Each structure stands twice: as structure tokens, then as C-alpha cells.
Amino acid sequence: MRVLVVDDDPGTRAIVKRVTSKALKCSTDEAANGLEGLELLERRKYALVVLDWQMPVLGGFDTLAAIRKAPALSDLPVVMLTGDASEDLVRQAATLGVAAYLAKPIDPPRLTARLLQIADAMIPEVRDASRPGVSVVLVCDTDPAFRRKAAGMLGSNWIVRESDSGVEMLRLLSDEHNAASVHAVLCGAQTGVVHPDMLVRQAKQLPAGQHITMCTALPKEAMADARRLGLWDGVMSETLPPDMFASQFARVVTSTAEARRARAAAAARPAPALRVAPPPAARPRDEEEGGVLVIG
């Protein structure tokens, strides 16, 4: 599998190449402008293109338009890099089917999380070849900063998917196809109109809720109430250092899975056989009947 990075800035290409090589274990080719990128696309097959929007010779929009006009490349996933996230630009790129937008300057943890998310959704062979056994965590919060922070802390060990509201999270978990790949959920304190307490109750009632670990990361002052609720599999502080956050999250997922396996094993054991008392011994013929001793 190969990834193509098209950007006129050598520093950006170096960062993207380092991230794709580490995260996707793919060979990565570079092009300094859209024309060079199209020439490489004619000669080689790529699983993903990371494309800058503003470049000399041939810019990102025209390059993407050319990619979509080629029948062999019409479904090729393209990640757009841009320092201009204007509504007009987003609208133009959306008409040509961009898989994701990433703002410059590049944030490596964020880029890692997004590439793994795209690989999971659009090029599963890349994910399966490069990250066998890696699990998916769904991060839910209305605050993009929380989602970015969580993706940065968990992205090296998990495939991170994002949900920007509790309503969206419940919709995803209600879809059997989407929920099948999710192993854990991490919710922040801000989940929109569906409060986190209501959210975890509803999620636990879904079929997917029977196998997904439900974890929340909160301000310290809110943790005690969440623990008293008794529905979260793990309640964590959102201010933990990244390494500690990732290790504690992993422990919660592991311990929850072990507890579920133990309960399933106990439920599968056959019930102990009922002990049937032996019938009473035959009474002798000589017995007292009505106060009269009857002798054989």
C-alpha cells in the first residue's frame, strides 16, 4: 500500500510522511505540486492522497477535480490540507468528495487520529495490515478541543472516531454496522441536549451497549456524582497527563472486558443437579393405629 503526499512545503511533506509511515505502515511518495502528483497517480496505485489546497503550477482544487474525473481514481480517499477553512473553500471541496479536512500547521497526533479513522472507514485493508487487533474508541463531546485532546492521547493505541453530540453518538451506536466495530466510548462533560447521565442510560439499553465499555472523562468536581450514578464502567479525570490518561483508559477497558467474560462464563455453567431424597423406608406392619397397637 502507498500514500501520496502532495504539498509544495518540504517541511509539511516530511511531517505527513513520518506520520503515515508510522501510523499506517505504508510506503509514502511525495510531490511538490498537483501536476507532479497527477503524474505519480498515472504510474502507481495509491490507497490515500494527502493534498495541499494552495500550491504553484497546479493547486489542490484543480488537482482534486482531475482525480475525480479519472474513472480509476474516482473513489480514491483524499485528505485536504489547508490554512484557509472558509465556507467557500469547504463547499468547493465537498462537491468533489474530500474524505477529511486538516488545518495547517499540521498537528501530528491529530493527523494520526484522522488518518487511522479514514483507513478504518475507507481502506480497511490498510488498517488490518498495519494495526492488527487495534480497537476503535468513539469520543463524544460537543467541544472540538476535548475531542482533539482525546484523539491525541489515545490515537497511538486506538482507532479514534469522533461524535460531536450525544444524539449523534446514540445514532451511531444504534446502527448495527457502525456499532459492531466500536469497543469503547469516551464521553466528555458536554454532550449537547442529551446529558451524559441520560446518554449512558440510553446507550446501555442498546444491543451494542452490552459489549461496549462506557467511560467518561470529567472535571474533578464532577467525578463523584458520576461514580455514584453507577452506570459508567470508568470515571476518569480529564486533566490527567497524556500517558497516565491512556494507561488508565486501557485498564478500564481491560477490566470491564474481563468482568464481562467472567459473568458470561458463570452464566454458561450448568446448574448443579438437584439432589433427590431417597424414598422413605417401608414401615413395619406393627404400628400404632388410632391409639391401638396392632400386632401382625
C-alpha positions as MATLAB code, in Angstrom:
seq = 'MRVLVVDDDPGTRAIVKRVTSKALKCSTDEAANGLEGLELLERRKYALVVLDWQMPVLGGFDTLAAIRKAPALSDLPVVMLTGDASEDLVRQAATLGVAAYLAKPIDPPRLTARLLQIADAMIPEVRDASRPGVSVVLVCDTDPAFRRKAAGMLGSNWIVRESDSGVEMLRLLSDEHNAASVHAVLCGAQTGVVHPDMLVRQAKQLPAGQHITMCTALPKEAMADARRLGLWDGVMSETLPPDMFASQFARVVTSTAEARRARAAAAARPAPALRVAPPPAARPRDEEEGGVLVIG';
ca = [
       0.000    0.000    0.000;
       1.156    3.504   -0.827;
       0.193    7.004    0.280;
       0.836   10.088   -1.847;
       1.587   13.444   -0.189;
       1.186   16.464   -2.477;
       2.400   19.742   -0.943;
       4.807   22.463   -2.008;
       6.242   22.795    1.524;
       9.029   20.238    2.195;
       8.536   20.550    5.966;
       4.857   19.640    5.720;
       5.645   16.705    3.430;
       8.211   15.444    5.929;
       5.724   15.575    8.818;
       2.974   13.854    6.852;
       5.375   11.196    5.569;
       6.601   10.468    9.087;
       3.039   10.166   10.401;
       1.765    7.974    7.557;
       4.797    5.695    7.706;
       4.388    5.200   11.461;
       0.582    5.079   11.696;
      -0.295    3.168    8.522;
       2.993    1.325    7.916;
       2.725    2.398    4.263;
       5.251    3.495    1.693;
       4.844    7.223    1.099;
       5.659    9.135   -2.085;
       5.982   12.917   -2.339;
       5.046   15.515   -4.942;
       5.710   19.276   -4.779;
       2.618   20.317   -6.749;
      -0.559   18.960   -8.270;
       0.960   18.280  -11.674;
       3.689   16.086  -10.172;
       1.029   14.369   -8.088;
      -1.112   13.533  -11.119;
       1.932   12.134  -12.926;
       2.609    9.795   -9.982;
      -1.065    8.780   -9.860;
      -0.842    7.709  -13.502;
       2.105    5.424  -12.777;
       1.247    3.925   -9.394;
      -1.723    2.825   -7.359;
      -2.288    4.680   -4.084;
      -4.594    3.920   -1.147;
      -4.778    7.548    0.015;
      -3.774   11.057   -1.095;
      -2.925   13.903    1.286;
      -3.347   17.055   -0.785;
      -2.484   20.696   -0.069;
      -5.014   23.289   -1.224;
      -2.696   26.133   -2.231;
       0.238   25.147   -4.480;
       2.066   26.561   -7.507;
       1.728   25.089  -11.010;
      -1.483   23.192  -10.203;
      -3.434   23.865   -6.998;
      -5.405   21.475   -4.807;
      -8.861   22.165   -6.245;
      -7.806   21.550   -9.859;
      -5.800   18.503   -8.831;
      -8.763   17.046   -6.953;
     -11.069   17.776   -9.896;
      -8.698   15.878  -12.203;
      -8.576   12.953   -9.775;
     -12.374   12.710   -9.679;
     -12.636   12.814  -13.484;
     -10.396    9.753  -13.836;
     -12.591    6.613  -13.585;
      -9.828    4.621  -11.881;
      -9.392    7.324   -9.211;
     -12.973    8.477   -8.633;
     -13.233    6.707   -5.255;
      -9.694    7.433   -4.065;
      -9.777    8.883   -0.491;
      -8.295   12.392   -0.383;
      -7.397   14.353    2.760;
      -7.208   18.109    2.168;
      -4.609   20.258    3.943;
      -5.396   23.948    4.151;
      -4.686   27.084    6.086;
      -7.993   28.531    4.844;
     -11.088   26.852    6.277;
     -13.522   29.339    4.726;
     -17.052   28.271    3.953;
     -16.489   28.783    0.231;
     -13.440   26.504    0.200;
     -15.194   23.799    2.207;
     -18.157   23.943   -0.167;
     -15.930   23.622   -3.235;
     -14.006   20.674   -1.831;
     -17.176   18.956   -0.592;
     -18.561   18.852   -4.120;
     -15.547   16.746   -5.100;
     -15.729   14.304   -2.192;
     -12.984   15.141    0.288;
     -12.593   12.497    2.999;
     -11.353   14.994    5.624;
     -10.001   18.499    6.144;
      -6.961   19.264    8.258;
      -5.857   22.776    9.142;
      -2.277   23.927    8.908;
       0.066   23.954   10.729;
      -0.079   20.178   10.985;
      -0.686   18.657   14.419;
       0.859   15.139   14.237;
      -1.422   13.479   16.870;
      -4.490   14.936   15.184;
      -3.258   13.841   11.759;
      -2.555   10.338   13.087;
      -6.054   10.004   14.521;
      -7.733   11.248   11.353;
      -5.701    9.014    9.037;
      -6.462    5.946   11.142;
     -10.129    6.886   11.172;
     -10.164    7.230    7.391;
      -8.253    3.965    6.963;
     -10.787    2.188    9.152;
     -13.753    3.581    7.238;
     -12.473    3.665    3.660;
      -9.405    1.448    3.259;
      -9.773   -1.356    5.824;
      -7.021   -3.408    4.212;
      -4.518   -0.736    5.280;
      -5.710   -0.811    8.868;
      -5.863   -4.594    9.037;
      -2.367   -4.958    7.604;
      -0.759   -2.280    9.732;
      -2.618   -2.394   13.057;
      -3.910   -5.921   13.708;
      -6.153   -6.138   16.741;
      -6.291   -2.380   17.299;
      -9.669   -1.394   18.738;
     -11.990    1.504   17.998;
     -12.965    4.143   20.564;
     -15.790    6.601   19.939;
     -15.057   10.008   21.521;
     -18.146   12.121   22.198;
     -18.220   15.788   23.194;
     -19.565   18.970   21.677;
     -16.224   20.678   22.317;
     -13.770   20.093   19.429;
     -10.866   20.817   21.799;
     -11.848   17.877   24.008;
     -12.115   15.572   21.006;
      -8.728   16.702   19.674;
      -7.115   16.202   23.068;
      -8.609   12.722   23.462;
      -7.557   11.760   19.935;
      -4.025   12.917   20.661;
      -3.826   10.899   23.897;
      -5.430    7.721   22.556;
      -4.614    7.816   18.835;
      -1.366    5.854   19.068;
      -3.125    2.825   20.601;
      -6.682    3.174   19.331;
      -8.534    3.994   16.158;
     -10.396    7.138   17.241;
     -13.788    8.040   15.843;
     -15.481   11.278   16.837;
     -19.048   12.277   17.626;
     -19.948   15.918   18.227;
     -23.084   15.272   20.315;
     -24.858   12.669   22.402;
     -27.622   12.447   19.810;
     -25.056   11.625   17.118;
     -23.395    9.063   19.369;
     -26.682    7.250   20.017;
     -27.423    7.287   16.297;
     -24.054    5.681   15.546;
     -24.449    3.048   18.250;
     -27.987    2.262   17.083;
     -26.644    1.365   13.653;
     -25.633   -2.280   13.805;
     -22.950   -1.893   11.126;
     -21.289    1.129   12.766;
     -21.564   -0.178   16.323;
     -20.033   -3.574   15.509;
     -16.516   -2.149   15.316;
     -16.721    0.080   18.424;
     -15.075   -1.363   21.541;
     -15.254    1.628   23.860;
     -16.854    5.039   24.279;
     -15.236    8.063   25.913;
     -17.633   10.896   26.769;
     -16.761   14.348   27.999;
     -18.897   16.599   30.175;
     -20.542   18.361   27.216;
     -22.766   16.107   25.123;
     -25.446   18.550   23.983;
     -29.159   18.158   24.644;
     -28.681   14.594   25.888;
     -26.986   14.921   29.296;
     -24.162   12.411   29.953;
     -26.245   10.652   32.649;
     -29.119   10.158   30.209;
     -26.660    9.275   27.467;
     -25.061    6.365   29.318;
     -28.504    5.040   30.359;
     -29.730    5.068   26.774;
     -26.509    3.595   25.393;
     -26.586    0.719   27.900;
     -30.067   -0.210   26.667;
     -28.914   -0.609   23.077;
     -27.746   -4.038   21.877;
     -24.270   -2.583   21.330;
     -24.196   -1.405   24.927;
     -23.819   -4.981   26.078;
     -20.262   -5.216   24.782;
     -19.003   -1.595   24.659;
     -17.046   -0.124   27.573;
     -18.612    3.183   28.641;
     -16.076    5.617   30.073;
     -16.275    9.315   30.917;
     -13.602   11.969   31.468;
     -14.755   14.854   33.632;
     -13.581   17.782   35.720;
     -12.562   16.554   39.169;
     -15.540   18.196   40.881;
     -17.981   16.177   38.736;
     -16.380   12.757   39.167;
     -18.029   11.814   42.484;
     -21.567   12.270   41.117;
     -20.716   10.213   38.029;
     -19.377    7.379   40.190;
     -22.492    7.440   42.398;
     -24.619    7.041   39.283;
     -23.140    3.549   38.952;
     -23.598    3.245   35.174;
     -20.178    4.227   33.837;
     -17.592    1.461   33.540;
     -14.897    4.051   34.222;
     -14.834    7.631   35.524;
     -11.576    9.497   34.834;
     -10.181   12.950   35.374;
      -9.919   14.958   32.166;
      -6.792   16.664   33.497;
      -4.620   13.536   33.721;
      -1.278   13.701   31.864;
      -1.484   12.036   28.417;
       0.453    8.856   29.282;
      -1.477    8.356   32.524;
      -4.783    9.056   30.766;
      -4.075    6.465   28.062;
      -2.941    3.784   30.534;
      -5.922    4.339   32.858;
      -8.331    4.184   29.930;
      -6.742    0.914   28.800;
      -7.087   -0.524   32.323;
     -10.778    0.370   32.424;
     -11.405   -1.328   29.074;
      -9.422   -4.420   30.045;
     -11.012   -4.836   33.486;
     -14.510   -4.332   32.055;
     -13.909   -6.966   29.388;
     -12.558   -9.410   31.972;
     -15.570   -8.869   34.231;
     -17.953   -9.474   31.339;
     -16.150  -12.664   30.361;
     -16.333  -13.901   33.954;
     -20.063  -13.205   34.114;
     -20.625  -14.946   30.792;
     -18.648  -17.995   31.941;
     -20.611  -18.165   35.169;
     -23.894  -17.937   33.288;
     -22.796  -20.714   30.922;
     -22.015  -23.197   33.691;
     -24.692  -25.900   34.047;
     -26.831  -25.596   37.140;
     -25.970  -28.104   39.897;
     -28.083  -31.238   39.754;
     -30.908  -31.383   42.262;
     -30.383  -33.936   44.969;
     -33.438  -36.188   45.216;
     -34.093  -37.576   48.645;
     -34.468  -41.364   48.745;
     -37.966  -42.667   49.315;
     -38.838  -43.342   52.972;
     -38.212  -46.866   54.217;
     -41.228  -49.162   54.374;
     -42.951  -49.001   57.748;
     -43.215  -52.226   59.731;
     -46.560  -53.910   59.866;
     -46.659  -53.474   63.594;
     -47.817  -49.909   64.051;
     -49.925  -47.922   66.337;
     -53.148  -47.014   64.629;
     -55.740  -44.845   66.306;
     -54.185  -45.450   69.675;
     -54.499  -49.240   69.253;
     -51.424  -51.382   68.906;
     -51.973  -53.779   66.071;
     -49.776  -56.858   66.191;
     -49.359  -58.819   62.963;
];
